[in-house]
Amino acid sequence: MNTYRIERTSTGWAMFRARNTRPTIEAFTKEELITMAAELLAGKNASIRIKNTNGTFQELRLQTWREESPDREGQIQETRR
């Protein structure tokens, strides 16, 4: 599973792969960035930690369901911390 983080930047919001300083994608709003991240990571398993402006973290897990579950498509699971 790949791990990413989303942080606020001076120009909006950016998503970084774990241990990288160069953003993978950028957007003006957090909602826009989450939508773009879901599209970019479609078909992959990933964990995304979102650093909110108040310093708390929110975690999203993008999961792809394999052939044994044909009735499910990609699903986003959200956990707040």
MILUM-621122 format. One line per 10 residues: number of its first residue (from 1); their letters; for each residue x, y, z of N, C-alpha, C. Coordinates in steps of 0.2 Angstrom, whole numbers, plus 5000, padded with zeros to 4 digits. Each point is the difference from the previous one (the first is absolute). Example, Ala and Ser with C-alpha at 12.3 -4.5 7.8 and 13.67 -1.06 7.14 Angstrom:
1> AS> 5066/4972/5039/4996/5006/5000/5004/5006/5000 | 4998/5005/4996/5004/5006/5001/4996/5005/5003
***
This chain:
1> MNTYRIERTS> 5004/4994/5000/4996/5006/5000/5004/5006/5000 | 4999/5005/4995/5004/5006/5000/4997/5005/5005 | 5004/5004/5003/4998/5005/5005/5001/5007/4997 | 4995/5004/5001/5001/5007/4998/4998/5005/5006 | 5001/5006/4999/4998/5005/5005/4997/5006/4996 | 4995/5003/5003/4998/5007/4997/5001/5005/5005 | 5003/5006/4998/5001/5005/5004/4998/5007/4997 | 4999/5005/5004/4998/5007/4997/5007/5003/4998 | 5000/5003/4995/5006/5004/4997/4998/5007/4999 | 5005/5004/4998/4999/5007/4999/4995/5001/4994
11> TGWAMFRARN> 5000/4996/4996/4996/5001/4994/4993/4996/5000 | 4999/4996/5005/4994/4996/5001/5001/4993/5004 | 4999/4995/4997/5001/4993/5003/5005/4996/4995 | 5004/4995/5003/5004/4996/4996/5000/4993/5003 | 5001/4995/4996/5001/4993/5002/5007/4998/4998 | 5003/4997/5005/5007/4998/5000/5000/4992/5001 | 5004/4997/4997/5002/4993/5001/5004/4999/5006 | 4999/4995/5004/5004/5000/5007/5008/5001/4998 | 5003/5004/5005/5007/5002/5000/5002/5004/4994 | 4995/5003/4996/5002/5004/4995/4998/5008/5001
21> TRPTIEAFTK> 5004/5004/4998/4999/5007/5001/4996/5004/4994 | 5001/4996/4994/4997/5003/4994/4992/4997/4999 | 4996/5005/4999/4993/4997/5000/4998/4996/4994 | 4996/4995/5001/4997/4996/4995/4995/5003/4996 | 4995/5003/5003/4995/5005/4997/4999/5006/5005 | 4997/5005/4997/4998/5006/5004/4993/5002/4997 | 4997/5004/5005/4993/5003/4998/4999/5006/5005 | 4995/5004/4998/4999/5006/5004/4996/4998/5007 | 4995/4995/4999/4996/4998/5006/5002/4993/5002 | 4998/4998/5006/5002/4993/5003/4995/4995/4996
31> EELITMAAEL> 4994/5002/4999/4995/4996/4997/5002/4998/4993 | 5002/5005/4997/5003/4999/4993/5005/4995/5000 | 5005/5001/5004/5006/4996/5001/4998/4993/5001 | 4995/4999/5005/4998/4993/5002/4997/4996/4994 | 4996/5004/4996/4997/4997/4994/5005/4998/4995 | 5005/5005/4999/5006/4998/4995/5004/4994/5002 | 5001/5000/5007/5003/4994/5003/4997/4994/4999 | 4993/5000/5001/4996/4994/4998/5001/4997/4993 | 5000/5005/4996/5000/4999/4992/5007/4997/4999 | 5005/5003/5003/5007/4998/4998/5002/4993/5003
41> LAGKNASIRI> 4997/4999/5006/5002/4993/5003/4994/4995/4999 | 4996/5001/4995/4995/4995/4998/5003/4994/4998 | 4998/4994/5003/5003/4994/4999/5006/4998/5004 | 5001/5004/5005/5006/4999/5004/4998/5000/5007 | 5003/4996/5005/4999/5001/5007/5005/5006/5003 | 4997/5004/5003/5004/5006/5003/4997/5002/5006 | 5005/5003/5004/4998/5003/5007/5002/5008/4999 | 4995/5004/5001/5001/5007/5000/4999/5004/5007 | 5005/5003/5002/4999/5004/5007/5000/5007/4998 | 4994/5003/5002/4999/5007/4999/5002/5004/5006
51> KNTNGTFQEL> 5004/5005/5000/5002/5004/5005/4995/5006/5000 | 4996/5001/5005/4995/5005/5000/5003/5007/5002 | 4997/5005/4999/5003/5007/5002/5001/5000/5008 | 4996/4997/5003/5001/5000/5008/5005/4995/5003 | 5003/4996/4995/5006/4996/5002/4997/4993/5001 | 4994/4998/5000/4997/4993/5001/5001/4997/4993 | 5000/4993/5000/5000/4996/4994/4994/4997/4999 | 4999/4999/4993/4994/4996/4998/5003/4995/4995 | 4997/4994/5000/5003/4995/4996/4995/4997/4995 | 5002/4999/4994/4996/4997/4995/5003/4994/4997
61> RLQTWREESP> 4997/4995/4999/5002/4994/4997/4996/4998/4994 | 5004/5000/4994/4997/4998/4994/5002/4993/4999 | 4994/4996/4999/5001/4993/4999/4997/4998/4993 | 5003/4995/4997/4998/4997/4994/4997/4993/5001 | 4994/4999/4998/4998/4993/5002/5002/4996/4994 | 5002/4994/5001/5002/4995/4995/4994/4996/4997 | 5002/4996/4996/4995/4996/4996/4995/4996/5004 | 5002/4998/5006/4996/4996/5005/4994/5004/5002 | 5000/5007/4999/4995/5004/5002/4997/5004/4995 | 4997/4997/4995/4998/5004/4993/4995/5005/5002
71> DREGQIQETR> 4996/5000/5005/4995/5005/5001/5003/5006/5003 | 5006/5001/5002/5003/5006/5003/5005/5003/4996 | 5000/5006/5000/5005/5004/4996/5004/5003/5005 | 5005/5005/4997/5004/5003/5005/4996/5004/5005 | 5003/5000/5006/4996/5002/5006/5005/5005/5004 | 4998/5005/5003/5004/5004/5004/4997/4999/5007 | 5005/4999/5005/4998/4999/5007/5004/5006/5004 | 4996/5003/5004/5003/5006/5004/5000/4999/5007 | 5006/5002/5003/5001/4999/5007/5003/5007/5003 | 4997/5003/5005/5002/5006/5003/5004/4998/5006
81> R> 5005/5004/5001/5005/4999/5006/5001/5007/5003
***
